[in-house]
């Protein structure tokens, strides 16, 4: 089998992001807009009244208690990194987000979404801040207007180029959306497999220089008939479990890169099922946030109660997610690499230090 070249920086990043077996068990705490919204609802105030310190301190507490369960922690450079960097254990990798929270909908066709960078933030700054890898969230609908598609594609290419320049692994998170109605509907559940797989087919093109895909579960178990006895079932079905399993296999066939599953804020019970099905289909693990810790808002602002929740229920959630990911495909066993024995480092010449 032919060998696959990888730069030393990206290889080292992969090794830090995964456990010693090559499986990703990563925590996301880079939420900004959604966390402000949740705090405002919890406190019964308007979003502008939520204080910076309230967001930053809650992120710090979550990171302090839960990070030891992760192989990597994804945080943001606004509320997270400045206060949480010392809370991430030395053997846990640091992922930093690149995109501005939310999306822009002005200046594009109706219901379309544009992603943009955080102001005054660069990949170079992220590297100097200690990042082991970069994460970019890009909203994507393959049937959007040409202008929207071009903007999103150019944005991803820019980040890919910059990650290559700074020799950092690039994790691309793709999030689909509905042109009409809501993503929490039977109609969107039927559309989702096609949207997720077609988006993967686009961004696995080598020109984007993506290293790992962070993907939505390619179906919706809330609308899967075999889960009618579960609390998360929505009351009607879009497909059966065998169809969902087939979609996971099709997603894996489409992805020429290692991929991990995201939680999209579903409850932990549903997420564990997502992880089991995704890893059985070829995923290399997960990068999950809210499914593990989102119930923290039920106890806020009682910090003692928040701490108790994180140390007990949230930690149990993390342990269960990690256990479900034990079936994941090690990243180096993905066909892109074909096993650790088939990976070779780039720049192995005598003048390697000069070329680098």
Number of C-alpha atoms within 10 A of each C-alpha: 8 8 15 17 14 16 18 17 18 21 18 16 22 24 20 20 26 22 18 11 13 20 26 31 29 28 27 26 24 24 20 20 13 12 20 20 16 17 24 17 14 14 15 10 12 12 16 10 12 18 12 12 11 14 18 18 15 22 23 22 18 20 27 17 16 20 24 18 18 26 24 27 28 26 27 25 18 16 22 23 25 14 17 21 18 12 17 21 18 10 13 20 24 25 29 26 27 22 20 18 18 17 15 13 14 11 11 14 14 12 13 22 25 20 22 19 16 15 9 6 15 14 22 14 12 21 18 9 15 14 22 25 29 24 23 24 22 22 19 25 22 17 13 17 13 11 13 22 19 12 15 20 16 13 19 24 18 14 25 25 17 18 23 18 11 14 20 27 27 28 25 24 21 20 18 20 18 18 16 10 11 12 16 13 16 17 15 21 22 16 17 20 20 16 21 23 21 17 21 23 14 14 21 18 13 13 11 20 22 23 22 22 26 25 25 21 24 23 26 25 26 24 25 22 17 15 18 16 9 12 11 16 18 18 13 13 19 20 17 14 16 11 13 21 17 12 21 25 19 16 26 21 15 16 25 21 23 25 30 31 25 28 24 15 15 18 17 21 16 20 25 22 14 26 28 19 22 31 25 18 21 25 33 30 32 29 22 26 22 21 23 28 24 17 16 22 18 14 15 16 15 12 13 11 14 20 17 15 19 25 14 11 15 24 20 15 19 26 16 15 25 23 15 23 25 18 20 27 23 22 28 21 17 20 14 16 22 16 16 15 12 15 17 16 14 14 16 12 9 8 9 10 9 8 9 9
